[in-house]
């Protein structure tokens, strides 16, 4: 399954409930290969709605807050682009149970899956990444993290 943007994010973004340009706390969660975040979409409102999130279980793991978020208009490609600084999940020790498949982007509300709002699943291009990694670097696409048209 490739990357996907969740329908609830599309609705919340269009109604002004999510501000990608720095107004909201946007975070990334490193997911392993048992996740259903890459296939479920229509009934998903909060992270707790996924059947299986499958967050990294490596020792030292923590979600990462995005920095320097920006939304730009790309007139040539007739779309908006969301971007932020590249991120790293560092300080990992002990093998995770499974390899890493991708990243779940979400709006941090209060740190509970029942309230935090999923934005998109970004699948690693050269995936899966080995579970033995002590650091997982995520360089976003040169065209931005999301291209909204």
C-alpha positions, -999 to +999 in steps of 0.1 A: +000+000+000+013+035-008+010+066+013-025+080+019-042+111+032-071+104+056-107+116+047-112+131+082-081+153+077-095+165+044-127+175+061-110+190+092-086+209+070-113+223+047-133+235+077-103+252+094-100+227+123-064+217+114-037+243+107-007+227+090+012+260+087+024+260+123-008+267+142-012+231+153+012+206+169+018+181+141+037+149+151+050+118+135+047+082+148+070+054+135+050+024+125+059-013+121+048-037+094+017-050+112-001-016+109-035-011+094-029+027+091-019+021+055-052+006+044-080+020+067-095+054+059-132+058+057-143+053+093-111+068+108-116+100+129-091+095+157-060+073+160-079+049+183-102+041+153-075+021+135-076-017+140-039-019+146-015+011+148+016-009+155+038+018+169+076+011+173+082-009+204+120-003+204+134+008+237+138+046+238+111+053+212+091+085+212+069+103+187+086+133+170+071+168+167+075+184+133+094+217+131+092+246+107+060+235+091+050+255+060+022+254+034+030+268+000+011+273-032+025+256-063+009+273-093+028+252-119+014+220-105-019+235-093-017+223-057-007+232-022+023+216-006+029+209+031+064+206+042+086+206+074+121+198+085+133+162+080+129+142+112+148+115+130+136+089+155+168+086+175+179+069+207+164+036+197+179+006+214+169-030+214+154-044+183+118-036+175+095-066+171+090-060+133+106-039+106+094-003+100+069+004+072+062+041+075+052+072+095+018+083+107+014+121+107-012+134+132-025+165+149-015+162+186-045+172+207-037+158+241-015+127+236-043+102+237-052+081+206-089+087+213-084+125+206-054+128+184-064+132+147-046+112+119-035+133+089-016+109+066+003+076+064+036+081+047+051+048+035+089+045+033+101+044-003+127+018+004+106-001+029+105-019+051+134-005+072+153-029+094+140-033+130+176-032+143+180+005+135+192+027+164+181+058+144+155+061+117+159+092+095+129+104+075+139+128+047+107+142+033+101+143-005+117+173-022+082+184-033+070+184+003+054+159+027+019+163+012+008+176-021-029+186-020-047+192-052 
